[in-house]
Amino acid sequence: MTITLKPSMPETIFTQSTLPQQKTYNNNNNTLIFPSVLTPNNNNDLKHIIRDQKPWLESVLHKTGAILFRGFSSVDSASEFNEVVEAFGYDELPYVGGAAPRTNVVGRVFTSNESPPDQKIPFHHEMAQVPKFPFKVFFFCEVEPKVGGETPIVLSHVIYDKMKQKHPGFVDRLEQHGLIYTRVLGEDDDPSSPIGRGWVSTFLTKDKAVAEERAAKLGMKLEWTDDGVKMIMGPIPAIKVDETRGRKTWFNSMVAAYTGWEDARNDPAKAVTFGDGTPLPADVIYDCLKLLEEESVAIPWQKGDVLLLDNLAVLHARRPFEPPRRVLASLCQ
């Protein structure tokens, strides 16, 4: 089933498709379908369409928080995906301070989290644990999964509103104190861990003094050990004001850290605390996780899909999968 766009929109270029996984929100007589799914009518060259229709596409992204481009045969490889990213004209954000092991593929395109396929990656905003985070996140499906492997997404302001209603005291403490994130890193990357990025690739240097300098610019404290380093970030806000939309957003990696930052070096129960150092209540964390799952949209990947997220508005995750699966990513300011 497809719905033709309104006359004020470029209906000759796109069709706005509907998928069974999408969610519909009604607020003050405004209907929001999340995410927006755009398929081509005639022109299949997505990079050229983006250059011609960027203001309109940005208005769609501002309204919905996420756009899935599907069915564009011009996007079939990592290099073509790189051209799509560059067509938007956003500045690239170097991946400094992030936790996921990643490899550069071409241009400004990287692999997404390279952790084992049987592991789930919990909901998070990209790099929410550091002050400098991407405003836009692109994903591209180069090889669709055999089974599973969806990238669930959820509107952050919906989670804030529901958590504020269910756990007002907890949210008040988050807004007052923020969060502290703690992660222990080895020197080299550990691809068996979803947070296995070593300190060398995290800070793009083998020099400890340079790493400390770069960490300090991100507001991080480093405590060196015999075989690695403890990285402490925060207190950092867990709730942000999305000024362009006039609402608060659940901008943090709290659930991801508490339920997923686990490997040979890290205990997830110690990975995140309130900004005053006190522990987080487990029951509230898992209630938040339940809300995230309930409100999320998980559209199965198809080869050639390009997903654009407004990182301030949308959290994302990854479900386990059976290989093959290759989803690439690009981070932009």
C-alpha positions as a LaTeX table, in Angstrom:
\begin{tabular}{lrrr}
\hline
Residue & $x$ (\AA) & $y$ (\AA) & $z$ (\AA) \\
\hline
Met1 & 0.00 & 0.00 & 0.00 \\
Thr2 & 1.32 & 3.47 & $-0.85$ \\
Ile3 & 0.09 & 6.97 & $-0.16$ \\
Thr4 & 0.89 & 9.74 & $-2.64$ \\
Leu5 & 2.44 & 12.79 & $-1.03$ \\
Lys6 & 0.44 & 15.98 & $-0.73$ \\
Pro7 & 0.60 & 18.40 & $-3.69$ \\
Ser8 & 2.85 & 20.75 & $-1.72$ \\
Met9 & 5.45 & 18.01 & $-1.57$ \\
Pro10 & 7.57 & 16.64 & $-4.46$ \\
Glu11 & 5.10 & 13.88 & $-5.29$ \\
Thr12 & 6.55 & 13.47 & $-8.77$ \\
Ile13 & 9.83 & 12.32 & $-7.20$ \\
Phe14 & 8.83 & 10.33 & $-4.11$ \\
Thr15 & 6.07 & 8.08 & $-2.94$ \\
Gln16 & 5.59 & 7.93 & 0.80 \\
Ser17 & 5.10 & 4.24 & 1.47 \\
Thr18 & 3.49 & 2.61 & 4.48 \\
Leu19 & 4.88 & $-0.45$ & 6.20 \\
Pro20 & 3.17 & $-2.57$ & 8.87 \\
Gln21 & 5.90 & $-1.81$ & 11.39 \\
Gln22 & 5.41 & 1.98 & 11.37 \\
Lys23 & 3.77 & 3.73 & 14.32 \\
Thr24 & 1.20 & 6.51 & 14.15 \\
Tyr25 & 1.06 & 9.24 & 16.79 \\
Asn26 & $-1.76$ & 11.77 & 17.06 \\
Asn27 & $-1.16$ & 14.94 & 19.04 \\
Asn28 & $-3.15$ & 18.18 & 18.88 \\
Asn29 & $-4.79$ & 17.11 & 15.62 \\
Asn30 & $-1.36$ & 16.45 & 14.10 \\
Thr31 & $-0.64$ & 12.99 & 12.76 \\
Leu32 & 2.92 & 11.68 & 12.78 \\
Ile33 & 3.85 & 8.47 & 11.00 \\
Phe34 & 7.17 & 7.13 & 12.25 \\
Pro35 & 9.46 & 6.71 & 10.43 \\
Ser36 & 8.88 & 8.30 & 7.04 \\
Val37 & 9.47 & 5.78 & 4.22 \\
Leu38 & 10.32 & 7.28 & 0.84 \\
Thr39 & 10.48 & 5.28 & $-2.39$ \\
Pro40 & 11.25 & 6.61 & $-5.90$ \\
Asn41 & 8.65 & 7.34 & $-8.56$ \\
Asn42 & 10.84 & 7.84 & $-11.64$ \\
Asn43 & 14.30 & 9.16 & $-10.84$ \\
Asn44 & 16.38 & 6.54 & $-9.04$ \\
Asp45 & 19.52 & 8.62 & $-8.53$ \\
Leu46 & 19.22 & 9.34 & $-4.83$ \\
Lys47 & 22.29 & 11.58 & $-4.52$ \\
His48 & 20.99 & 13.95 & $-7.20$ \\
Ile49 & 17.52 & 13.96 & $-5.68$ \\
Ile50 & 19.01 & 14.86 & $-2.30$ \\
Arg51 & 20.85 & 17.84 & $-3.75$ \\
Asp52 & 17.65 & 19.08 & $-5.41$ \\
Gln53 & 15.29 & 18.34 & $-2.51$ \\
Lys54 & 17.45 & 18.86 & 0.57 \\
Pro55 & 15.27 & 21.57 & 2.22 \\
Trp56 & 12.15 & 19.43 & 1.82 \\
Leu57 & 13.93 & 16.29 & 3.06 \\
Glu58 & 15.20 & 18.17 & 6.09 \\
Ser59 & 11.66 & 19.33 & 6.84 \\
Val60 & 10.51 & 15.70 & 6.74 \\
Leu61 & 13.37 & 14.67 & 9.02 \\
His62 & 12.51 & 17.49 & 11.42 \\
Lys63 & 8.90 & 16.30 & 11.60 \\
Thr64 & 9.43 & 12.54 & 11.80 \\
Gly65 & 12.95 & 12.12 & 13.20 \\
Ala66 & 13.81 & 9.36 & 10.73 \\
Ile67 & 13.65 & 8.70 & 6.99 \\
Leu68 & 14.03 & 5.30 & 5.35 \\
Phe69 & 14.98 & 5.57 & 1.67 \\
Arg70 & 13.99 & 2.30 & 0.00 \\
Gly71 & 14.09 & 1.06 & $-3.57$ \\
Phe72 & 16.77 & 3.39 & $-4.94$ \\
Ser73 & 18.81 & 1.19 & $-7.27$ \\
Ser74 & 21.52 & 3.87 & $-7.46$ \\
Val75 & 22.67 & 2.90 & $-3.95$ \\
Asp76 & 24.24 & $-0.53$ & $-4.18$ \\
Ser77 & 27.70 & $-0.22$ & $-2.65$ \\
Ala78 & 29.65 & 1.46 & 0.13 \\
Ser79 & 31.07 & 4.04 & $-2.29$ \\
Glu80 & 27.59 & 4.92 & $-3.58$ \\
Phe81 & 26.37 & 5.22 & 0.01 \\
Asn82 & 29.28 & 7.56 & 0.68 \\
Glu83 & 28.11 & 9.72 & $-2.24$ \\
Val84 & 24.61 & 9.85 & $-0.73$ \\
Val85 & 25.98 & 10.99 & 2.62 \\
Glu86 & 28.12 & 13.65 & 0.96 \\
Ala87 & 25.14 & 14.87 & $-1.09$ \\
Phe88 & 23.52 & 16.17 & 2.11 \\
Gly89 & 26.55 & 18.39 & 2.71 \\
Tyr90 & 26.82 & 17.74 & 6.45 \\
Asp91 & 30.21 & 17.93 & 8.13 \\
Glu92 & 31.74 & 14.61 & 9.13 \\
Leu93 & 32.08 & 13.84 & 12.85 \\
Pro94 & 35.22 & 11.86 & 13.76 \\
Tyr95 & 34.37 & 8.82 & 15.88 \\
Val96 & 36.32 & 9.90 & 18.98 \\
Gly97 & 35.08 & 8.67 & 22.35 \\
Gly98 & 32.63 & 6.07 & 21.05 \\
Ala99 & 32.56 & 2.51 & 22.37 \\
Ala100 & 31.81 & 0.35 & 19.34 \\
Pro101 & 34.55 & $-1.40$ & 17.36 \\
Arg102 & 34.37 & $-0.05$ & 13.80 \\
Thr103 & 36.44 & $-0.09$ & 10.61 \\
Asn104 & 36.65 & 2.57 & 7.93 \\
Val105 & 35.33 & 1.23 & 4.60 \\
Val106 & 35.51 & 4.15 & 2.19 \\
Gly107 & 35.45 & 7.93 & 2.55 \\
Arg108 & 33.32 & 8.78 & 5.56 \\
Val109 & 31.67 & 5.35 & 5.73 \\
Phe110 & 32.41 & 2.87 & 8.52 \\
Thr111 & 31.14 & $-0.52$ & 9.55 \\
Ser112 & 28.45 & $-0.35$ & 12.20 \\
Asn113 & 29.10 & $-2.10$ & 15.53 \\
Glu114 & 31.18 & $-5.19$ & 14.74 \\
Ser115 & 30.22 & $-7.15$ & 17.84 \\
Pro116 & 29.19 & $-10.82$ & 17.36 \\
Pro117 & 25.86 & $-11.44$ & 15.61 \\
Asp118 & 24.33 & $-13.27$ & 18.58 \\
Gln119 & 24.62 & $-10.15$ & 20.75 \\
Lys120 & 21.92 & $-7.54$ & 21.09 \\
Ile121 & 22.92 & $-3.88$ & 21.16 \\
Pro122 & 20.55 & $-1.98$ & 23.50 \\
Phe123 & 18.86 & 1.33 & 22.75 \\
His124 & 21.02 & 4.45 & 22.80 \\
His125 & 21.61 & 7.79 & 21.18 \\
Glu126 & 24.86 & 7.70 & 19.25 \\
Met127 & 27.71 & 8.90 & 21.50 \\
Ala128 & 25.32 & 10.30 & 24.11 \\
Gln129 & 27.99 & 9.63 & 26.74 \\
Val130 & 30.31 & 12.32 & 25.33 \\
Pro131 & 29.71 & 16.06 & 24.89 \\
Lys132 & 30.37 & 16.08 & 21.13 \\
Phe133 & 27.91 & 13.78 & 19.44 \\
Pro134 & 26.61 & 13.48 & 15.86 \\
Phe135 & 23.42 & 15.28 & 14.93 \\
Lys136 & 22.77 & 12.94 & 12.01 \\
Val137 & 23.37 & 9.19 & 11.75 \\
Phe138 & 23.18 & 7.32 & 8.45 \\
Phe139 & 22.86 & 3.55 & 8.03 \\
Phe140 & 23.10 & 1.57 & 4.79 \\
Cys141 & 22.22 & $-2.08$ & 4.20 \\
Glu142 & 24.85 & $-3.48$ & 1.86 \\
Val143 & 23.98 & $-7.12$ & 2.63 \\
Glu144 & 20.59 & $-7.85$ & 4.16 \\
Pro145 & 20.50 & $-10.27$ & 7.10 \\
Lys146 & 19.54 & $-13.89$ & 6.65 \\
Val147 & 17.44 & $-13.71$ & 9.83 \\
Gly148 & 16.90 & $-10.82$ & 12.27 \\
Gly149 & 19.41 & $-8.00$ & 12.50 \\
Glu150 & 16.89 & $-5.16$ & 12.46 \\
Thr151 & 17.88 & $-1.71$ & 13.72 \\
Pro152 & 14.94 & $-0.77$ & 15.98 \\
Ile153 & 14.33 & 2.96 & 16.39 \\
Val154 & 12.21 & 4.90 & 18.87 \\
Leu155 & 11.22 & 8.53 & 19.35 \\
Ser156 & 13.14 & 9.92 & 22.30 \\
His157 & 10.58 & 12.51 & 23.38 \\
Val158 & 7.93 & 9.78 & 23.65 \\
Ile159 & 10.18 & 7.90 & 26.08 \\
Tyr160 & 10.80 & 11.08 & 28.07 \\
Asp161 & 7.08 & 11.80 & 28.36 \\
Lys162 & 6.22 & 8.26 & 29.44 \\
Met163 & 9.09 & 8.02 & 31.92 \\
Lys164 & 8.18 & 11.42 & 33.38 \\
Gln165 & 4.64 & 10.18 & 33.86 \\
Lys166 & 5.59 & 6.80 & 35.37 \\
His167 & 8.74 & 7.73 & 37.31 \\
Pro168 & 8.69 & 11.49 & 37.95 \\
Gly169 & 11.12 & 11.35 & 40.87 \\
Phe170 & 13.65 & 9.36 & 38.90 \\
Val171 & 13.44 & 11.73 & 35.95 \\
Asp172 & 13.81 & 14.71 & 38.26 \\
Arg173 & 17.04 & 13.22 & 39.61 \\
Leu174 & 18.30 & 12.63 & 36.08 \\
Glu175 & 17.57 & 16.24 & 35.17 \\
Gln176 & 19.22 & 17.49 & 38.35 \\
His177 & 22.33 & 15.29 & 38.46 \\
Gly178 & 22.83 & 13.78 & 35.01 \\
Leu179 & 24.80 & 10.56 & 34.62 \\
Ile180 & 28.35 & 9.31 & 35.01 \\
Tyr181 & 29.53 & 6.62 & 32.57 \\
Thr182 & 32.51 & 4.38 & 33.33 \\
Arg183 & 34.18 & 2.03 & 30.87 \\
Val184 & 37.39 & 0.01 & 31.06 \\
Leu185 & 39.33 & $-0.21$ & 27.78 \\
Gly186 & 42.22 & $-2.34$ & 26.67 \\
Glu187 & 44.86 & $-1.03$ & 24.32 \\
Asp188 & 43.55 & $-2.88$ & 21.25 \\
Asp189 & 40.03 & $-3.42$ & 19.93 \\
Asp190 & 38.14 & $-6.49$ & 21.12 \\
Pro191 & 35.70 & $-7.50$ & 18.34 \\
Ser192 & 34.04 & $-10.04$ & 20.65 \\
Ser193 & 32.58 & $-7.19$ & 22.72 \\
Pro194 & 29.91 & $-4.64$ & 21.72 \\
Ile195 & 31.94 & $-2.03$ & 23.65 \\
Gly196 & 35.31 & $-3.47$ & 22.69 \\
Arg197 & 36.91 & $-0.41$ & 21.16 \\
Gly198 & 40.39 & $-0.04$ & 22.62 \\
Trp199 & 41.85 & 3.24 & 23.79 \\
Val200 & 44.17 & 3.54 & 20.79 \\
Ser201 & 41.30 & 3.64 & 18.30 \\
Thr202 & 39.03 & 5.51 & 20.73 \\
Phe203 & 41.43 & 8.46 & 20.86 \\
Leu204 & 43.13 & 7.82 & 17.50 \\
Thr205 & 46.61 & 7.72 & 19.02 \\
Lys206 & 49.12 & 5.39 & 20.67 \\
Asp207 & 50.49 & 8.20 & 22.80 \\
Lys208 & 49.01 & 8.21 & 26.32 \\
Ala209 & 49.66 & 11.92 & 26.73 \\
Val210 & 47.80 & 12.70 & 23.52 \\
Ala211 & 44.97 & 10.38 & 24.62 \\
Glu212 & 44.72 & 12.27 & 27.91 \\
Glu213 & 44.65 & 15.59 & 26.08 \\
Arg214 & 41.88 & 14.42 & 23.75 \\
Ala215 & 39.95 & 12.88 & 26.63 \\
Ala216 & 40.15 & 16.12 & 28.58 \\
Lys217 & 38.66 & 18.03 & 25.64 \\
Leu218 & 35.70 & 15.64 & 25.84 \\
Gly219 & 35.39 & 16.11 & 29.59 \\
Met220 & 36.72 & 12.62 & 30.31 \\
Lys221 & 39.02 & 11.46 & 33.05 \\
Leu222 & 41.47 & 8.62 & 32.35 \\
Glu223 & 42.87 & 6.31 & 35.03 \\
Trp224 & 45.61 & 4.09 & 33.60 \\
Thr225 & 45.96 & 0.46 & 34.64 \\
Asp226 & 48.60 & $-2.18$ & 33.89 \\
Asp227 & 46.80 & $-3.35$ & 30.75 \\
Gly228 & 44.46 & $-0.53$ & 29.81 \\
Val229 & 42.60 & 2.46 & 31.12 \\
Lys230 & 39.44 & 3.31 & 33.03 \\
Met231 & 37.53 & 6.07 & 31.23 \\
Ile232 & 35.15 & 8.17 & 33.35 \\
Met233 & 32.71 & 10.52 & 31.64 \\
Gly234 & 30.48 & 12.95 & 33.45 \\
Pro235 & 28.41 & 14.07 & 35.07 \\
Ile236 & 26.79 & 14.63 & 31.69 \\
Pro237 & 23.13 & 15.58 & 31.06 \\
Ala238 & 20.76 & 12.67 & 30.50 \\
Ile239 & 17.88 & 14.85 & 29.30 \\
Lys240 & 18.30 & 17.47 & 26.60 \\
Val241 & 16.03 & 20.22 & 25.35 \\
Asp242 & 15.35 & 19.89 & 21.64 \\
Glu243 & 15.00 & 23.60 & 21.06 \\
Thr244 & 14.04 & 23.34 & 17.39 \\
Arg245 & 11.02 & 21.21 & 18.30 \\
Gly246 & 10.28 & 22.73 & 21.69 \\
Arg247 & 10.39 & 19.52 & 23.71 \\
Lys248 & 12.61 & 17.46 & 25.98 \\
Thr249 & 14.38 & 14.37 & 24.71 \\
Trp250 & 15.59 & 11.23 & 26.51 \\
Phe251 & 19.16 & 11.72 & 25.34 \\
Asn252 & 21.37 & 9.16 & 27.06 \\
Ser253 & 22.89 & 5.69 & 26.88 \\
Met254 & 21.63 & 4.70 & 30.32 \\
Val255 & 19.84 & 1.48 & 29.34 \\
Ala256 & 22.60 & 0.50 & 26.92 \\
Ala257 & 25.29 & 0.92 & 29.57 \\
Tyr258 & 23.32 & $-0.70$ & 32.41 \\
Thr259 & 22.19 & $-3.73$ & 30.43 \\
Gly260 & 24.81 & $-4.09$ & 27.70 \\
Trp261 & 28.23 & $-2.72$ & 28.66 \\
Glu262 & 29.51 & $-6.13$ & 29.64 \\
Asp263 & 32.69 & $-7.95$ & 28.69 \\
Ala264 & 35.82 & $-9.33$ & 30.36 \\
Arg265 & 36.72 & $-5.86$ & 31.65 \\
Asn266 & 33.33 & $-4.28$ & 32.35 \\
Asp267 & 30.48 & $-4.86$ & 34.79 \\
Pro268 & 27.31 & $-3.18$ & 33.44 \\
Ala269 & 25.99 & $-2.54$ & 36.96 \\
Lys270 & 28.99 & $-0.25$ & 37.49 \\
Ala271 & 28.97 & 1.29 & 34.03 \\
Val272 & 26.51 & 4.08 & 34.78 \\
Thr273 & 25.37 & 5.94 & 37.91 \\
Phe274 & 23.58 & 9.14 & 38.79 \\
Gly275 & 25.82 & 12.16 & 38.46 \\
Asp276 & 26.22 & 12.30 & 42.24 \\
Gly277 & 27.67 & 8.77 & 42.18 \\
Thr278 & 24.68 & 6.92 & 43.62 \\
Pro279 & 23.49 & 3.72 & 41.91 \\
Leu280 & 20.56 & 3.62 & 39.52 \\
Pro281 & 17.46 & 1.62 & 40.55 \\
Ala282 & 17.37 & $-1.59$ & 38.51 \\
Asp283 & 13.57 & $-1.80$ & 38.42 \\
Val284 & 13.28 & 1.63 & 36.80 \\
Ile285 & 16.01 & 0.83 & 34.27 \\
Tyr286 & 14.22 & $-2.33$ & 33.16 \\
Asp287 & 10.89 & $-0.52$ & 33.06 \\
Cys288 & 12.52 & 1.99 & 30.73 \\
Leu289 & 13.83 & $-0.88$ & 28.61 \\
Lys290 & 10.28 & $-2.25$ & 28.40 \\
Leu291 & 8.99 & 1.14 & 27.23 \\
Leu292 & 11.72 & 1.37 & 24.62 \\
Glu293 & 10.77 & $-2.03$ & 23.22 \\
Glu294 & 7.05 & $-1.21$ & 23.22 \\
Glu295 & 7.50 & 2.10 & 21.41 \\
Ser296 & 10.16 & 0.96 & 18.96 \\
Val297 & 9.81 & 0.32 & 15.24 \\
Ala298 & 11.88 & $-2.50$ & 13.75 \\
Ile299 & 11.70 & $-2.64$ & 9.96 \\
Pro300 & 13.52 & $-5.61$ & 8.39 \\
Trp301 & 16.48 & $-4.48$ & 6.33 \\
Gln302 & 16.46 & $-4.78$ & 2.55 \\
Lys303 & 19.57 & $-4.46$ & 0.42 \\
Gly304 & 20.06 & $-0.84$ & $-0.64$ \\
Asp305 & 18.10 & 0.67 & 2.26 \\
Val306 & 19.42 & 4.00 & 3.55 \\
Leu307 & 18.19 & 5.07 & 6.99 \\
Leu308 & 18.75 & 8.67 & 8.13 \\
Leu309 & 18.23 & 9.45 & 11.82 \\
Asp310 & 18.09 & 12.74 & 13.67 \\
Asn311 & 20.28 & 11.64 & 16.58 \\
Leu312 & 18.76 & 14.18 & 18.94 \\
Ala313 & 15.25 & 12.87 & 18.30 \\
Val314 & 15.67 & 9.11 & 17.87 \\
Leu315 & 17.32 & 6.25 & 19.77 \\
His316 & 18.42 & 3.10 & 17.97 \\
Ala317 & 19.47 & $-0.46$ & 18.77 \\
Arg318 & 20.43 & $-3.71$ & 16.99 \\
Arg319 & 18.78 & $-7.09$ & 17.19 \\
Pro320 & 20.76 & $-10.35$ & 16.98 \\
Phe321 & 20.98 & $-11.95$ & 13.55 \\
Glu322 & 22.11 & $-14.88$ & 11.46 \\
Pro323 & 24.84 & $-13.89$ & 9.00 \\
Pro324 & 25.36 & $-12.67$ & 6.45 \\
Arg325 & 24.60 & $-9.06$ & 7.36 \\
Arg326 & 26.52 & $-5.92$ & 6.50 \\
Val327 & 25.15 & $-2.59$ & 7.62 \\
Leu328 & 27.39 & 0.44 & 7.24 \\
Ala329 & 27.21 & 3.79 & 9.01 \\
Ser330 & 28.26 & 7.43 & 8.78 \\
Leu331 & 28.18 & 10.10 & 11.48 \\
Cys332 & 27.61 & 13.78 & 10.72 \\
Gln333 & 27.48 & 17.06 & 12.60 \\
\hline
\end{tabular}
